[in-house]
Amino acid sequence: MKQIEVQILQQSYLLACPDGQESRLLEAVERVDTAMTRIRDAGKVRARERIAVLAALNLAFEIADREAADLAAASAPARIAPTPIAPHVHDSDERVQQLLLRLDEALGEDGRLL
């Protein structure tokens, strides 16, 4: 494990970093530094500890918001691309069955288009 010296809000920190994870750690440091700088520059909070807590809360909220969006996207019914009806099919019963199948796929589990 190596150590990396970083700057957050113009203060140096020596951080332990697993081998091969340096770029991820530096990206995280950049996000934290940016979040803390924005809060400080807004001018309402001056205490470094309060800035750190507010930045942590903002970042945690962003993560929770992203996770909720990912969960909503994962639980949404999957859109199935309609199966084209083969032009060589001439039997009207088979065509009707294929159309019904395509409608069922488009409607999904709840039976509604939207």
N, C-alpha and C positions, 0 to 999 in steps of 0.2 A: 504494500500500500504506500502510495507516495503522498507527499504533502504539497499543496498549492497555496500560494499567497494570493489573496484576492482583495479588492477594494469594494466595500459596500458603503454608500453614503460617505465617501471620502475617509473611511476608516479601514485599516488593514486587518485582515483575518487570515490565519493559517488554518487551512482545512485539510483533513485527511480525505484522500480520494482513491477509490479502488482502481487498480491498473486498467487502462483502456476506457475509463469513464470520464476522462478529463474534459472532453468537449461537452458532455451532458452537464457536468458540474458547472462549467463556465457559462453555459446557457441559463442554468438555474440562477446563478449569481447575477447575471445580467437582468433577468426578470425581477428579482428581488430588488436590485439597485434601482431599476427603472420605477418600480412601484413605490419605493420609499422616496425617491427624488420627486416624483409627482406630488406626493402628499406634502412633503416639506415645502416645495415650491408653491403650493396652493396658499401657504402662509398662515393657515389656521392652527397648525400643530408644530411645535418646535422641539419638544422632548423626543430624543432619539428612541427611547423605549416605546412611547405611544405611537410614533411613526411606524416602528417595526410591527407592533400589534395590529395597527390598521392595515398595513400592507399585507400581513399574513391573512387577515380576515378577507381582504379583497381578493387575494389569490385563491384562498379556499372557496370563496363564493364562485369565482370563475370556474374552478374545477368541478364544483357541485353542479353548476349550471350546464357545463359541457357533458357531465355524466348523465344528467337528466335528459338532455337532448339525445344522447346516444341511446339511452334506454328507451325513449319514446320511438326513436327510429327503428330500434331492434324489435319492438313489440308491435309496430305497425304491420298490417298485412302486406306480405310481399306482392309486388306487382308481377304478374305473369304475362310475358309477351304472348299475344294471341297467336294461335297456330293457324297459319294460312290454310284455307281450304284448297285442296289439290284441284287444279282445273280439269283433270281427267275424270273426276267423279261425276257421274251422270245420274246416278240413282237418287231420286229426290228424298227418299227416306234417310239415306245415309247423309245427305247434305243437311237435312234438318237436324239430325243427331249431332253432326259436327258444329252446326250453328249453336245448338243448345249447350254443347260442351264449352264453346268459346264464351257464351254468355255467362255460364256458371263460373268460369275462370275470371272473367272481368268483374263479376259481382263480388267475388270473394266469399268469405265465410258468413258475413252478416247479410248478404242478399241485397246490398245497395251499391249503386255505382259510386256514390260519393260519401 
